[in-house]
């Protein structure tokens, strides 16, 4: 962690990501502090020490020990870092790069490729294998109905995932993120349903509302997001963060695509005994054979 604990717009790291990765190493008090912070990230950490301690159900000294455990010199330093991450969450495409950034260093294609490859490595390194395996098991459960959804740009990735999963298993569909299109769809969603949501900065309130409503009705929410965590993380059972920063005004979705294709591959393998006949049937239909 850098000395000032303040992420830059091009810094792919996230305190939330590290906390999730190290959760099993925390003491009981540290875990309570961590769960509170992650449930309302990063805003819970912007309270006073006393307020944070009260909400977490631990003592103020325990909060300070938690902050020290994370590598900060004190609570003000911890909050400075969180405010920096909040600024990074809210960056618009116009704020991420300026004309002065163009034409420097390596050729454009090579420079961009290098950044994307770094994102892929960081995405894999910062996801706990047990968390990924739990999502695979959930999406492989034939008793579950899987619903994919996403935002303005991430909706295309959700559609891509839905197209693959529809071939290898039954009970798969896509829910449009706009409230006028999903409110009537949620009437039948309950405990046997899984919502797989794609949402990266700047997070979409309508997709968050969809997931919160589904969670209240008992559905299990799986979130594919960025290192700063979509607000959907508050209600998600499982969170898979991908690194998205690129030398561009636009964030890169390559890490999300990696996770999507890895899930498709793992679930196909897990369900091969039933997936293979489905895939063969699809091929017969496409070729016009009975």
C-alpha positions as CSV (number, residue, x, y, z in Angstrom):
1,X,0.0,0.0,0.0
2,X,1.3,3.4,-0.9
3,X,2.4,5.8,1.8
4,X,-0.6,8.2,1.3
5,X,-3.1,5.3,1.0
6,X,-4.9,7.3,-1.7
7,X,-5.8,5.5,-4.9
8,X,-5.3,7.2,-8.2
9,X,-7.7,7.0,-11.1
10,X,-5.4,4.4,-12.7
11,X,-4.9,2.4,-9.5
12,X,-6.7,-1.0,-9.8
13,X,-6.4,-1.8,-6.1
14,X,-9.3,-1.6,-3.6
15,X,-9.3,-2.0,0.1
16,X,-12.6,-3.8,-0.1
17,X,-11.1,-6.4,-2.4
18,X,-8.2,-7.0,0.0
19,X,-10.5,-7.3,3.0
20,X,-12.6,-9.9,1.2
21,X,-9.4,-11.8,0.3
22,X,-8.0,-11.7,3.8
23,X,-11.3,-12.2,5.7
24,X,-10.4,-15.7,7.0
25,X,-7.3,-14.3,8.7
26,X,-9.2,-11.7,10.8
27,X,-10.1,-12.0,14.5
28,X,-13.8,-12.1,15.4
29,X,-13.9,-8.4,16.2
30,X,-12.0,-7.6,13.0
31,X,-14.5,-9.7,11.0
32,X,-17.4,-7.7,12.5
33,X,-15.7,-4.5,11.5
34,X,-15.0,-5.9,8.1
35,X,-18.5,-7.1,7.5
36,X,-19.9,-3.7,8.5
37,X,-17.5,-1.8,6.2
38,X,-18.3,-4.1,3.2
39,X,-22.0,-4.0,3.7
40,X,-22.0,-0.2,3.1
41,X,-18.7,0.3,1.3
42,X,-17.1,2.8,1.6
43,X,-19.6,5.0,3.4
44,X,-19.6,3.0,6.7
45,X,-16.0,3.8,7.2
46,X,-16.6,7.5,6.9
47,X,-18.5,7.6,10.3
48,X,-16.7,8.6,13.5
49,X,-14.8,5.9,15.3
50,X,-17.5,5.8,18.0
51,X,-20.3,5.5,15.4
52,X,-18.5,2.8,13.5
53,X,-17.8,0.8,16.7
54,X,-21.4,1.1,17.8
55,X,-22.8,-0.2,14.4
56,X,-20.3,-3.0,14.3
57,X,-21.0,-4.0,17.9
58,X,-17.3,-3.8,19.0
59,X,-15.3,-1.3,21.0
60,X,-13.6,1.8,19.7
61,X,-10.1,0.3,20.4
62,X,-11.1,-2.7,18.4
63,X,-11.9,-0.5,15.4
64,X,-8.5,1.2,15.7
65,X,-6.8,-2.2,15.9
66,X,-8.7,-3.2,12.7
67,X,-7.6,-0.1,10.9
68,X,-4.0,-0.7,12.0
69,X,-4.3,-4.3,10.8
70,X,-5.1,-2.9,7.4
71,X,-1.9,-1.0,7.3
72,X,-3.0,2.5,8.2
73,X,-1.4,4.8,10.7
74,X,-4.7,5.9,12.2
75,X,-8.4,6.4,11.5
76,X,-7.9,9.7,9.6
77,X,-5.5,8.0,7.3
78,X,-8.1,5.2,6.8
79,X,-10.8,7.6,6.0
80,X,-8.6,9.6,3.6
81,X,-8.1,6.4,1.6
82,X,-11.8,5.6,1.5
83,X,-12.6,9.1,0.3
84,X,-10.0,8.6,-2.5
85,X,-11.7,5.4,-3.5
86,X,-15.1,7.1,-3.5
87,X,-13.7,9.7,-5.9
88,X,-12.4,6.9,-8.1
89,X,-15.9,5.2,-8.1
90,X,-17.5,8.4,-9.4
91,X,-15.0,9.2,-12.2
92,X,-16.7,9.9,-15.5
93,X,-15.0,9.0,-18.8
94,X,-14.1,12.7,-19.3
95,X,-12.3,12.8,-15.9
96,X,-10.1,9.7,-16.5
97,X,-7.7,10.9,-19.1
98,X,-6.9,14.1,-21.0
99,X,-5.3,15.0,-24.3
100,X,-1.9,15.3,-22.6
101,X,-2.0,11.5,-21.9
102,X,-2.0,10.7,-25.6
103,X,0.9,9.6,-27.7
104,X,3.2,8.9,-24.8
105,X,5.3,5.8,-24.2
106,X,4.6,2.5,-26.1
107,X,2.4,2.3,-29.2
108,X,-1.3,2.6,-28.4
109,X,-2.2,-1.1,-29.1
110,X,0.7,-2.5,-27.1
111,X,0.2,-0.1,-24.2
112,X,-3.5,-1.0,-24.0
113,X,-2.8,-4.7,-24.3
114,X,-0.3,-4.5,-21.5
115,X,-2.8,-2.9,-19.2
116,X,-5.5,-5.4,-20.0
117,X,-3.2,-8.3,-19.4
118,X,-2.3,-6.8,-16.0
119,X,-6.1,-6.5,-15.3
120,X,-6.6,-10.2,-16.1
121,X,-3.7,-11.3,-13.8
122,X,-4.9,-9.0,-10.9
123,X,-8.5,-10.2,-11.3
124,X,-7.5,-13.9,-11.0
125,X,-5.1,-13.2,-8.1
126,X,-7.6,-11.3,-6.0
127,X,-10.5,-13.7,-6.2
128,X,-10.6,-16.5,-3.6
129,X,-10.9,-19.9,-5.3
130,X,-13.6,-20.9,-2.8
131,X,-15.7,-17.9,-3.8
132,X,-15.5,-18.7,-7.5
133,X,-16.2,-22.4,-6.8
134,X,-19.3,-21.5,-4.7
135,X,-20.7,-19.5,-7.7
136,X,-20.0,-22.4,-10.0
137,X,-21.9,-24.7,-7.7
138,X,-24.8,-22.3,-7.5
139,X,-25.1,-21.9,-11.2
140,X,-24.8,-25.6,-11.7
141,X,-27.8,-26.4,-9.5
142,X,-30.6,-27.5,-11.8
143,X,-33.2,-26.6,-9.2
144,X,-32.2,-22.9,-9.5
145,X,-33.6,-20.5,-12.1
146,X,-30.8,-18.2,-13.2
147,X,-31.6,-14.5,-14.3
148,X,-28.8,-12.4,-15.8
149,X,-28.9,-8.6,-15.7
150,X,-26.7,-5.6,-16.2
151,X,-26.4,-1.9,-16.9
152,X,-25.9,0.3,-19.9
153,X,-22.6,-1.3,-21.0
154,X,-22.5,-4.4,-18.8
155,X,-25.9,-5.5,-20.0
156,X,-24.1,-6.8,-23.1
157,X,-21.9,-9.0,-21.0
158,X,-25.0,-10.3,-19.1
159,X,-26.6,-11.1,-22.5
160,X,-23.4,-12.9,-23.6
161,X,-23.5,-15.0,-20.4
162,X,-27.2,-15.8,-20.7
163,X,-26.7,-17.0,-24.3
164,X,-24.1,-19.5,-23.2
165,X,-25.8,-20.7,-20.1
166,X,-29.1,-21.2,-22.0
167,X,-27.4,-23.8,-24.1
168,X,-25.9,-25.9,-21.3
169,X,-28.8,-25.8,-18.8
170,X,-32.5,-25.0,-18.4
171,X,-34.2,-22.2,-16.5
172,X,-32.0,-19.3,-17.7
173,X,-33.2,-15.9,-18.8
174,X,-32.2,-12.2,-19.1
175,X,-33.9,-9.3,-17.2
176,X,-33.7,-5.8,-18.6
177,X,-32.3,-3.4,-16.0
178,X,-34.9,-0.6,-16.5
179,X,-37.5,-0.6,-13.7
180,X,-40.4,-0.4,-16.1
181,X,-39.2,-3.7,-17.7
182,X,-38.3,-5.7,-14.6
183,X,-40.9,-4.9,-11.9
184,X,-43.5,-7.2,-13.3
185,X,-40.9,-9.9,-13.8
186,X,-40.1,-10.1,-10.1
187,X,-43.5,-11.3,-9.1
188,X,-42.5,-14.9,-9.4
189,X,-38.9,-14.6,-8.2
190,X,-38.1,-16.2,-4.8
191,X,-35.8,-18.5,-2.9
192,X,-35.0,-20.8,-5.9
193,X,-33.9,-17.9,-8.1
194,X,-30.4,-16.5,-8.7
195,X,-29.8,-13.0,-10.0
196,X,-26.4,-12.7,-11.7
197,X,-25.8,-8.9,-12.0
198,X,-23.0,-7.1,-13.8
199,X,-22.4,-3.6,-12.5
200,X,-19.2,-1.4,-12.6
201,X,-18.6,2.3,-11.9
202,X,-20.6,4.6,-12.3
203,X,-23.1,2.1,-10.8
204,X,-26.7,2.1,-12.0
205,X,-29.4,2.7,-9.5
206,X,-32.0,0.7,-11.4
207,X,-29.9,-2.4,-11.4
208,X,-29.2,-2.0,-7.7
209,X,-32.9,-1.6,-7.1
210,X,-33.7,-4.8,-9.0
211,X,-31.2,-6.8,-7.0
212,X,-32.3,-5.4,-3.7
213,X,-36.0,-6.2,-4.5
214,X,-35.0,-9.7,-5.6
215,X,-33.0,-10.3,-2.4
216,X,-35.9,-9.2,-0.2
217,X,-38.0,-11.8,-1.9
218,X,-35.4,-14.5,-1.0
219,X,-33.4,-14.7,-4.3
220,X,-29.6,-15.3,-4.2
221,X,-27.6,-12.4,-5.8
222,X,-24.3,-13.0,-7.5
223,X,-22.4,-9.8,-8.4
224,X,-19.7,-9.3,-11.0
225,X,-18.3,-5.8,-10.4
226,X,-15.1,-3.7,-10.1
227,X,-12.6,-3.5,-7.2
228,X,-14.6,-0.7,-5.6
229,X,-17.8,-2.8,-5.4
230,X,-21.2,-1.8,-6.7
231,X,-23.8,-1.0,-4.0
232,X,-25.3,-4.4,-5.0
233,X,-22.6,-5.9,-2.8
234,X,-24.7,-5.1,0.2
235,X,-27.2,-7.7,-0.8
236,X,-25.0,-10.1,-2.8
237,X,-24.3,-13.6,-1.5
238,X,-21.2,-13.8,-3.7
239,X,-19.0,-11.1,-5.2
240,X,-16.5,-11.5,-8.0
241,X,-14.6,-8.2,-8.6
242,X,-12.7,-7.7,-11.9
243,X,-10.0,-5.1,-12.5
244,X,-11.1,-2.6,-15.1
245,X,-8.7,0.4,-15.3
246,X,-7.1,1.0,-18.7
247,X,-5.1,3.8,-20.3
248,X,-8.3,5.2,-21.8
249,X,-11.3,7.4,-21.0
250,X,-13.2,4.1,-20.8
251,X,-12.9,1.3,-18.3
252,X,-12.1,-2.1,-19.7
253,X,-14.6,-5.0,-19.4
254,X,-12.0,-7.7,-20.3
255,X,-11.7,-8.8,-16.7
256,X,-15.5,-9.3,-16.5
257,X,-15.4,-11.2,-19.7
258,X,-12.7,-13.5,-18.3
259,X,-14.9,-14.2,-15.3
260,X,-17.9,-14.8,-17.5
261,X,-16.1,-17.3,-19.8
262,X,-14.5,-19.0,-16.8
263,X,-17.9,-19.5,-15.2
264,X,-19.3,-20.8,-18.5
265,X,-16.4,-23.3,-18.9
266,X,-16.7,-24.5,-15.3
267,X,-20.4,-24.9,-15.2
268,X,-20.4,-26.7,-18.6
269,X,-17.8,-29.2,-17.2
270,X,-19.8,-29.6,-14.0
271,X,-23.0,-30.3,-15.9
272,X,-21.5,-32.3,-18.8
273,X,-23.7,-35.3,-18.4
274,X,-26.8,-33.2,-19.1
275,X,-25.1,-30.3,-21.0
276,X,-23.8,-32.5,-23.7
277,X,-27.2,-33.8,-24.8
278,X,-28.6,-30.3,-24.7
279,X,-25.7,-29.0,-26.9
280,X,-26.2,-31.9,-29.3
281,X,-30.0,-31.1,-29.5
282,X,-29.2,-27.5,-30.3
283,X,-26.8,-28.5,-33.1
284,X,-29.5,-30.8,-34.6
285,X,-32.0,-27.9,-34.5
286,X,-29.5,-25.5,-36.1
287,X,-28.8,-28.0,-38.9
288,X,-32.4,-28.7,-39.5
289,X,-32.1,-32.4,-38.5
290,X,-34.8,-34.0,-36.5
